[in-house]
Amino acid sequence: MSLASVRQNGRTPCYKSKLTPKVMTAISLAATGMSWSDAASKVNMTSEALRKWRKHPDTQPFLERVVTENLLCAKHTAISHSKRAVEVLVEIMEDKTARPTICSIKFCMCVIG
C-alpha cells in the first residue's frame, strides 16, 4: 500500500468528481458577495473543504456562470424599475414644497444626464 493511498483514506480526490449541489450552493453564495468561509458554514462545510473545491476544474466556469446570471438579473431588475424611478424623481422635481436634498439632486442629474 502506498503512502498516497493511505493518505487518500479511500476517498476520491475532489478534482476527480463532479461538483456537488452543496458545493455549488456555497459557490453561488460566495458569488453574491458572501465570504468563502461564511458560504461554507451556511451549507455545513468547513472553509478548508470549500477551498479544496475552489481548485476543481469545473469551479471557475460555474462561478463565472453564476456571476453572469446574477448580473443579468440585476440588469433586468434595474430596467424593470427604471420607469417608476424616473416617475418618482419627476414628482420630486415638480413638487414646489419639497426641499431638494443633495442626494436627490445628484440622482436627478445622473438620470437626466
URMOZI-V583111 format. One record per pair of residues at least 24 apart in sequence whose ideal C-beta (glycine too) atoms are under 10 Angstrom apart, sorted by the first residue. I is the first residue (numbers start at 0). J is the second residue. Records with the same first field share a line. If there is no record, write none. Layout:
# URMOZI-V583111
I->J ; J
This chain:
# URMOZI-V583111
12->51 ; 54 ; 55
13->48 ; 51 ; 52 ; 53 ; 54 ; 55 ; 58
14->51 ; 52 ; 54 ; 55 ; 56 ; 57 ; 58
15->55 ; 56
16->52 ; 55 ; 57
17->55 ; 57
18->52 ; 55 ; 56 ; 57 ; 58 ; 60 ; 61
19->44 ; 52
21->48 ; 49 ; 52
22->48 ; 49 ; 51 ; 52 ; 53 ; 55 ; 57 ; 58 ; 61
23->52 ; 57 ; 58 ; 61 ; 62 ; 65
25->49 ; 52 ; 53
26->52 ; 53 ; 55 ; 57 ; 58 ; 59 ; 61 ; 62 ; 64 ; 65
27->61 ; 62 ; 64 ; 65 ; 66 ; 68 ; 69
28->65
29->53 ; 62 ; 65 ; 66
30->61 ; 62 ; 63 ; 64 ; 65 ; 66 ; 67 ; 68 ; 69
31->65 ; 66 ; 69
32->69
81->110
84->110
85->110 ; 111
